[in-house]
Amino acid sequence: MIKVLHKLAMVALFISSTFYYVNAQTEVRANYFKGKEIISEQLQNENLKRKANYSNWKFPVDAISQLTALDRYVSFLFQDTAAKFVNDDGAASHYPWNSVGAAFTPNDPNLELSDDNIILSRYNQYTVDSIYFPYLYVRYIDEIDVSGTMTDVVDTLIVQFFKYDNLASGQFTPTGEDPNLFMKPDNWTPSLHGSNNTAYEVRIPLTIEDTTSRPTNEGWFSRGRTIPLPAGFNIDSDAAKTNLEFKNVFGFSISFATMVPYQFGDTMEARDGSEITNKLNYFGHSMFINNSVMVPQTVYCNNSWWVPGAIGYGGDQNGWQNSVPGNAYFQDRYLNYAVHISTDKLGTEELNNNITFGLYPNPVRKSEYLKADFNLINASNVTIELYDLLGNKVKEIANDYYTSGEHKTDVNISDLDAGMYIYTIKAGNAVSSKKVTIID
């Protein structure tokens, strides 16, 4: 449903399962500048979507793009509203973004639409190894005078990482629609150029080696950047309660701080051809805007967020403070990024309170064994069968009374044709089915 322009709702922020009613928050119209991204050959040739049994890159925006039409742009970061951006028509804006970030939950079914057709369940713990995002970094100043000595400029990229305890959960209800969910930091601190509640932070020096080319009349060129996380950056499962709590969320944000002194009216960029005498360095990121049919986020959280300059110093915008979720704009906005995750329990799900089961890898090659594992709290009869799409049983994997504990089964599928099958597990009176794809 395309969102109407008059969306107003009372928001209930829920933190630790407790709801707090706050001032009405409405959707935001993003009147800030953006630019056309020129996708370089390097970005086109980067292949991060390699299939793997237990680890892979996840591109959340790819899943959204399967459901609606998205337009790709770049947007710009600066640490202060003192800097201005001059548009093509000569109009100047003093409101760059201070920061951008994203919240990721791996069990969103939309993720199955892209990449390797594999999603994690809410019962999976996983590890985040690194993040990736296209960026731009335009330098107009390479040296400045520091105490009478010309010194190379070293700007700073601030990257913060978040787990469940570092993010606030909430919802807002656009008129005529179901509540939309979001997760974002709720404690933006200007002096830190980020949040004061993080799981990890890295500050990366930006030098001339990191520079992207200056913009042309066509737009901005971007480069890809991969940032590793410390070993063992583990994310919990979301299995503690029946309802989703999003305890398996991972988040990150990026901000920029320049070493170059600046004053009010100094210019990031002038797109009208005017000569800039007070130039600055600035950072930017790749993003997508949905100008078509909106994709409501009503069950899972995979949203981006922005810190507009207008609220970066404690103000609010349509009731939003600290940051604005990307799905709270009239045209939903998505940061372009990927997250590399790994797990040794791919496909684990809960059938009932007595049994959890896993099926992996999926897709599976005929030369591999399909691993059908399950864990019982109490002893039970368990039946596991494989059917083709016509309903014919092609393989019986398990049919017995099993004691409590973990049971591992390796299934030889070399005798089956490539294609899609249905995996069915029955334990007691509970039954569940999943799709399995066998490839040559």
MIGU-748442 format. One line per 4 residues: their letters; for each residue x, y, z of C-alpha. Coordinates in nm, 4 decimals. Layout:
<atoms>
A = X:Y:Z  ...
</atoms>
This chain:
<atoms>
MIKV = 0.0000:0.0000:0.0000  0.1327:0.3418:-0.0931  0.1489:0.5539:0.2184  -0.0793:0.8563:0.2357
LHKL = 0.0577:1.1903:0.3392  -0.1400:1.2378:0.6578  0.0028:0.9705:0.8853  -0.0301:1.0343:1.2534
AMVA = -0.0171:0.7894:1.5399  0.0489:0.7593:1.9080  0.3756:0.5740:1.9463  0.4430:0.3102:2.2041
LFIS = 0.8106:0.2553:2.2575  0.8706:-0.0836:2.4054  1.1926:-0.1543:2.5880  1.2451:-0.4789:2.7792
STFY = 0.8806:-0.5725:2.7060  0.7514:-0.2535:2.8762  0.5572:0.0056:2.6754  0.6150:0.3764:2.7261
YVNA = 0.3762:0.6225:2.5641  0.5463:0.9288:2.4233  0.4519:1.2238:2.2087  0.2965:1.1489:1.8739
QTEV = 0.5535:1.0662:1.6090  0.4605:1.1052:1.2459  0.6289:1.0289:0.9192  0.9003:1.2635:0.8049
RANY = 0.9530:1.4260:0.4678  1.3234:1.4163:0.3802  1.3984:1.7532:0.2238  1.7722:1.7033:0.2474
FKGK = 1.9977:1.6829:-0.0516  2.0961:1.3593:-0.2161  2.2930:1.2736:-0.5269  2.3088:1.0194:-0.8040
EIIS = 2.5514:0.7351:-0.7364  2.7769:0.6263:-1.0214  2.8406:0.2562:-0.9696  3.2056:0.1937:-1.0434
EQLQ = 3.3486:-0.1142:-1.2122  3.5038:-0.2127:-0.8792  3.1610:-0.2223:-0.7143  3.0065:-0.4066:-1.0065
NENL = 3.2741:-0.6758:-0.9907  3.2676:-0.7254:-0.6135  3.1090:-1.0641:-0.5496  3.0332:-1.0971:-0.1809
KRKA = 2.7364:-1.3285:-0.2297  2.9246:-1.6571:-0.2290  2.7272:-1.9498:-0.1029  2.8465:-2.1267:0.2081
NYSN = 2.6927:-2.3764:0.4408  2.7375:-2.1841:0.7614  2.8437:-1.8323:0.6695  2.7584:-1.5775:0.4089
WKFP = 2.6908:-1.2141:0.3312  2.3371:-1.0883:0.3794  2.2125:-0.7874:0.1785  1.8819:-0.6791:0.3368
VDAI = 1.8034:-0.4239:0.0664  1.8220:-0.6971:-0.1987  1.5241:-0.8658:-0.0357  1.3256:-0.5409:-0.0373
SQLT = 1.4101:-0.4869:-0.4031  1.2365:-0.8173:-0.4864  0.9121:-0.6745:-0.3491  0.9115:-0.3207:-0.4878
ALDR = 1.1074:-0.0775:-0.7059  1.3919:0.1090:-0.5355  1.5956:0.4050:-0.6601  1.9642:0.4276:-0.5711
YVSF = 2.1276:0.7492:-0.4493  2.4089:0.8758:-0.2341  2.3638:1.0902:0.0745  2.6163:1.2903:0.2733
LFQD = 2.7456:1.3056:0.6298  2.8990:1.5951:0.8173  2.9365:1.6570:1.1877  2.7673:1.9952:1.2068
TAAK = 2.4899:2.1975:1.0468  2.7321:2.4875:0.9987  2.8382:2.3410:0.6644  2.6153:2.4006:0.3659
FVND = 2.5397:2.2175:0.0431  2.4456:2.4221:-0.2639  2.1971:2.2515:-0.4936  2.1748:2.2738:-0.8721
DGAA = 1.9352:2.5668:-0.8454  2.1706:2.7610:-0.6177  1.9630:2.7027:-0.3041  2.1766:2.6300:0.0018
SHYP = 2.0919:2.3816:0.2752  2.2557:2.3688:0.6187  2.1161:2.0331:0.7212  2.3451:1.7442:0.6329
WNSV = 2.2963:1.4128:0.8040  2.5086:1.3547:1.1133  2.4932:0.9753:1.1043  2.3277:0.6743:0.9431
GAAF = 2.2828:0.3190:1.0645  2.0862:-0.0021:1.0311  1.9289:-0.2758:1.2416  1.9438:-0.6327:1.1081
TPND = 1.7531:-0.9437:1.2169  1.8427:-1.2579:1.0193  1.5085:-1.4387:1.0512  1.3110:-1.1957:0.8341
PNLE = 1.1454:-1.4233:0.5714  1.2075:-1.1590:0.3033  1.5779:-1.2486:0.3176  1.4906:-1.5826:0.1590
LSDD = 1.4041:-1.3956:-0.1603  1.7669:-1.3105:-0.2346  2.1264:-1.4170:-0.1845  2.1495:-1.7937:-0.1257
NIIL = 1.7837:-1.8494:-0.0305  1.8877:-1.9249:0.3261  1.7567:-1.7512:0.6343  1.8328:-1.8137:0.9959
SRYN = 1.5541:-1.8853:1.2397  1.4931:-1.6975:1.5622  1.6507:-1.9923:1.7452  1.9906:-1.9408:1.5825
QYTV = 2.2739:-1.7792:1.7658  2.5152:-1.6285:1.5154  2.8399:-1.4375:1.4870  2.8928:-1.1159:1.2932
DSIY = 3.2329:-1.1172:1.1256  3.2267:-0.7926:0.9282  3.0124:-0.5328:0.7556  3.0350:-0.3897:0.4053
FPYL = 2.9003:-0.0686:0.2546  2.9695:0.1507:-0.0494  3.0966:0.4938:0.0507  3.2255:0.8204:-0.0889
YVRY = 3.4871:1.0440:0.0676  3.5475:1.3741:-0.1098  3.8564:1.5711:-0.0046  3.9072:1.9336:-0.0964
IDEI = 4.1585:2.0023:0.1811  4.4703:1.7843:0.2127  4.6798:2.0101:0.4400  4.6098:2.2650:0.7112
DVSG = 4.8269:2.4932:0.9211  4.8699:2.3545:1.2723  5.0732:2.5874:1.4960  5.2673:2.7198:1.1985
TMTD = 5.3350:2.3793:1.0428  5.1533:2.2471:0.7366  5.0053:1.9155:0.8455  4.8371:1.6389:0.6463
VVDT = 4.4637:1.6235:0.7088  4.3434:1.3018:0.8717  3.9659:1.2863:0.9039  3.7825:1.0179:1.1005
LIVQ = 3.5181:0.7586:1.0201  3.3350:0.6522:1.3370  3.1710:0.3087:1.3204  2.9633:0.1894:1.6141
FFKY = 2.8191:-0.1575:1.6633  2.5113:-0.2507:1.8610  2.3425:-0.5513:2.0170  1.9936:-0.5817:2.1624
DNLA = 2.0761:-0.4038:2.4872  2.2135:-0.1030:2.2960  1.9009:-0.0358:2.0895  1.5481:0.0815:2.1598
SGQF = 1.2490:-0.0923:2.0043  0.9338:0.0839:1.9010  0.6400:0.1099:1.6670  0.4368:0.3787:1.4947
TPTG = 0.1064:0.3369:1.3154  0.0584:0.5118:0.9816  -0.3055:0.5978:0.9164  -0.4870:0.3031:0.7644
EDPN = -0.2005:0.0602:0.8157  -0.0798:-0.1851:1.0748  0.1872:-0.0778:1.3252  0.5339:-0.0517:1.1728
LFMK = 0.8274:-0.1699:1.3849  1.1726:-0.0194:1.4187  1.4903:-0.0441:1.6228  1.7416:0.2368:1.6655
PDNW = 1.9726:0.4000:1.9225  1.7974:0.6434:2.1537  2.0966:0.8279:2.2938  2.2714:1.0256:2.0183
TPSL = 2.5561:1.2278:2.1738  2.6983:1.5054:1.9508  3.0329:1.5212:2.1304  3.0872:1.1515:2.0553
HGSN = 2.9561:1.1738:1.6980  2.7471:0.8740:1.7909  2.5694:0.6885:2.0661  2.6924:0.6660:2.4250
NTAY = 2.5675:0.3065:2.4509  2.7468:0.0664:2.2174  2.8783:-0.2882:2.2094  3.1913:-0.1888:2.0169
EVRI = 3.3335:0.1146:1.8388  3.6143:0.1702:1.5943  3.7521:0.5049:1.4739  3.9178:0.4777:1.1351
PLTI = 4.1616:0.7433:1.0079  4.0694:0.8725:0.6638  4.3585:0.9888:0.4486  4.4103:1.0743:0.0858
EDTT = 4.4334:0.6993:0.0172  4.0655:0.6597:0.1066  3.9488:0.9364:-0.1245  3.6901:0.8828:-0.3941
SRPT = 3.6884:1.1089:-0.6963  3.5182:1.4452:-0.6818  3.1675:1.4493:-0.8267  3.0959:1.5015:-1.1941
NEGW = 2.7838:1.6450:-1.3516  2.6486:1.2899:-1.3527  2.6939:1.2227:-0.9813  2.9313:1.0671:-0.7275
FSRG = 3.1530:0.7624:-0.7613  3.1579:0.5265:-0.4640  3.3922:0.2582:-0.3363  3.3295:-0.0490:-0.1266
RTIP = 3.4566:-0.0734:0.2301  3.4658:-0.3815:0.4531  3.5122:-0.3387:0.8275  3.5899:-0.6459:1.0393
LPAG = 3.4523:-0.6903:1.3876  3.6502:-0.8355:1.6768  3.6531:-1.2145:1.6980  3.3591:-1.3604:1.8826
FNID = 3.1082:-1.0807:1.8219  2.8227:-1.3167:1.9010  2.4529:-1.2369:1.8758  2.2010:-1.4197:2.0933
SDAA = 1.9033:-1.6133:1.9663  1.5522:-1.4785:2.0123  1.4156:-1.7960:2.1670  1.3516:-1.6976:2.5289
KTNL = 0.9841:-1.6107:2.4846  0.7021:-1.7065:2.2511  0.6692:-1.3563:2.1067  0.9488:-1.2016:1.9045
EFKN = 1.1682:-0.9735:2.1160  1.4410:-0.9142:1.8518  1.7170:-1.0196:2.0894  1.8915:-1.1509:1.7781
VFGF = 1.9299:-0.7996:1.6366  2.2620:-0.6609:1.5167  2.3113:-0.2944:1.4393  2.5783:-0.0505:1.3290
SISF = 2.6125:0.3177:1.2479  2.8624:0.5367:1.0638  2.9516:0.8989:1.1352  3.2165:1.1387:1.0112
ATMV = 3.4399:1.3961:1.1792  3.6752:1.6231:0.9884  4.0081:1.7587:1.1061  3.9570:2.0710:0.8943
PYQF = 3.8441:2.3776:1.0944  3.5124:2.5120:0.9692  3.2795:2.8047:1.0196  2.9149:2.8659:0.9506
GDTM = 2.8629:2.8887:0.5763  3.1629:2.6798:0.4734  3.0658:2.4604:0.1805  3.0655:2.0855:0.1325
EARD = 2.9700:2.1022:-0.2338  2.8239:2.3479:-0.4866  2.6274:2.1817:-0.7662  2.5350:2.5073:-0.9410
GSEI = 2.8853:2.5621:-1.0769  2.9738:2.8439:-0.8397  3.3327:2.8750:-0.7218  3.3927:2.7516:-0.3681
TNKL = 3.6540:2.9355:-0.1645  3.5754:2.7773:0.1721  3.5770:2.4096:0.0819  3.5474:2.1160:0.3217
NYFG = 3.5962:1.7407:0.3185  3.2863:1.5255:0.3568  3.1767:1.1622:0.3701  2.8811:0.9866:0.2120
HSMF = 2.7024:0.6569:0.1781  2.4925:0.4651:-0.0711  2.1198:0.4363:-0.0080  1.7912:0.3355:-0.1672
INNS = 1.4600:0.5218:-0.1636  1.1268:0.3530:-0.2234  0.9221:0.5707:-0.4575  0.6869:0.2841:-0.5383
VMVP = 0.4763:0.0435:-0.3299  0.5845:0.0524:0.0336  0.6854:-0.2667:0.2141  0.5415:-0.2528:0.5676
QTVY = 0.7671:-0.3671:0.8491  0.5047:-0.5149:1.0771  0.6619:-0.8339:1.2132  1.0405:-0.8147:1.1773
CNNS = 1.2983:-0.5388:1.2208  1.5288:-0.4699:0.9290  1.5250:-0.0925:0.9154  1.7804:0.1818:0.8704
WWVP = 1.7936:0.5065:1.0663  1.9268:0.8584:1.0093  2.0357:1.1370:1.2428  1.9325:1.4575:1.0615
GAIG = 2.1271:1.7692:1.1445  1.8027:1.9287:1.2575  1.7739:1.6910:1.5554  2.1400:1.6060:1.6093
YGGD = 2.1635:1.8623:1.8876  1.8635:1.7602:2.0917  1.5761:1.8796:1.8775  1.2988:1.6687:1.7338
QNGW = 1.1378:1.6207:1.3979  0.7705:1.5233:1.3812  0.8096:1.3825:1.7315  1.1235:1.1806:1.6557
QNSV = 1.4265:1.2342:1.8755  1.7892:1.1176:1.8438  1.7281:0.9537:1.5048  1.4550:0.8788:1.2534
PGNA = 1.3856:0.5239:1.1283  1.4077:0.4854:0.7533  1.0547:0.3454:0.7410  0.9221:0.6619:0.9088
YFQD = 0.9861:0.8719:0.5978  0.7103:0.9164:0.3426  0.9343:0.7343:0.0964  1.1015:0.4547:0.2910
RYLN = 1.4812:0.4836:0.2973  1.7340:0.1995:0.3224  2.1064:0.2119:0.3863  2.2950:0.0056:0.1280
YAVH = 2.5023:-0.2444:0.3267  2.5792:-0.6100:0.3861  2.6577:-0.8040:0.7006  2.8659:-1.1215:0.7078
ISTD = 2.7286:-1.3748:0.9530  2.8204:-1.7287:1.0518  2.6533:-1.9954:1.2611  2.7011:-2.3625:1.3371
KLGT = 2.3281:-2.4162:1.3874  2.1849:-2.3115:1.0540  1.8147:-2.3811:1.0166  1.7435:-2.4591:1.3803
EELN = 1.3761:-2.4150:1.4672  1.1412:-2.5001:1.7515  0.8560:-2.7398:1.6715  0.7042:-2.7346:2.0178
NNIT = 0.8235:-2.6915:2.3741  0.9873:-3.0331:2.3581  1.1849:-3.0335:2.0335  1.4049:-2.8064:1.8257
FGLY = 1.5272:-2.9189:1.4847  1.7677:-2.8119:1.2160  1.8016:-2.8833:0.8457  2.1133:-2.7758:0.6609
PNPV = 2.2712:-2.6937:0.4271  1.9782:-2.5708:0.2233  2.0172:-2.5660:-0.0750  2.2192:-2.8892:-0.0614
RKSE = 2.4244:-3.0490:-0.3391  2.3615:-3.4105:-0.4332  2.7237:-3.4814:-0.3458  2.6671:-3.3595:0.0114
YLKA = 2.4836:-3.5078:0.3062  2.1678:-3.3346:0.4206  2.1999:-3.2909:0.7947  1.8721:-3.3418:0.9815
DFNL = 1.9401:-3.2821:1.3500  1.6956:-3.2511:1.6375  1.7089:-3.2081:2.0126  1.4503:-3.3457:2.2570
INAS = 1.3873:-3.2181:2.6062  1.1838:-3.5303:2.6818  1.1852:-3.8682:2.5086  0.9354:-3.8867:2.2233
NVTI = 0.8350:-4.0575:1.9012  0.9869:-3.8697:1.6074  0.9136:-3.9138:1.2377  1.1072:-3.7293:0.9665
ELYD = 1.0200:-3.7787:0.5999  1.1049:-3.6225:0.2647  0.8367:-3.5712:-0.0034  0.8435:-3.4489:-0.3613
LLGN = 0.6109:-3.1696:-0.4710  0.3495:-3.4240:-0.5864  0.3172:-3.5552:-0.2330  0.5108:-3.8773:-0.2881
KVKE = 0.7311:-3.9886:0.0000  1.0817:-4.0270:-0.1406  1.2797:-4.0919:0.1753  1.2181:-4.1825:0.5380
IAND = 1.4806:-4.0184:0.7530  1.3667:-4.1145:1.1024  1.0771:-4.3093:1.2529  1.1426:-4.4247:1.6062
YYTS = 1.1207:-4.3511:1.9755  1.4117:-4.1294:2.0775  1.5513:-4.0493:2.4187  1.5990:-3.6930:2.5376
GEHK = 1.9045:-3.5097:2.4083  2.0600:-3.4241:2.0731  2.0285:-3.6557:1.7743  2.2239:-3.6103:1.4514
TDVN = 2.1282:-3.7665:1.1193  2.3216:-3.7518:0.7914  2.0926:-3.8176:0.4960  2.2336:-3.9545:0.1698
ISDL = 2.0479:-3.7728:-0.1102  2.2655:-3.8789:-0.4037  1.9798:-4.0949:-0.5361  1.7371:-3.8032:-0.5614
DAGM = 1.6892:-3.5773:-0.8619  1.7737:-3.2094:-0.8346  1.4725:-3.0021:-0.7426  1.2547:-2.8888:-0.4552
YIYT = 1.1303:-3.1229:-0.1839  0.9270:-3.0960:0.1364  1.0842:-3.2004:0.4666  0.8284:-3.2998:0.7312
IKAG = 0.8990:-3.3633:1.0984  0.6454:-3.4967:1.3479  0.7066:-3.5186:1.7215  0.4113:-3.6173:1.9358
NAVS = 0.1117:-3.4286:1.7965  0.3150:-3.1441:1.6445  0.4020:-3.1362:1.2744  0.6150:-2.8929:1.0717
SKKV = 0.7259:-2.8809:0.7086  1.0053:-2.6937:0.5305  1.1201:-2.6605:0.1724  1.4492:-2.8253:0.0770
TIID = 1.6272:-2.7586:-0.2518  1.8648:-3.0184:-0.3963  2.1071:-2.8992:-0.6637  2.3530:-3.0851:-0.8879
</atoms>
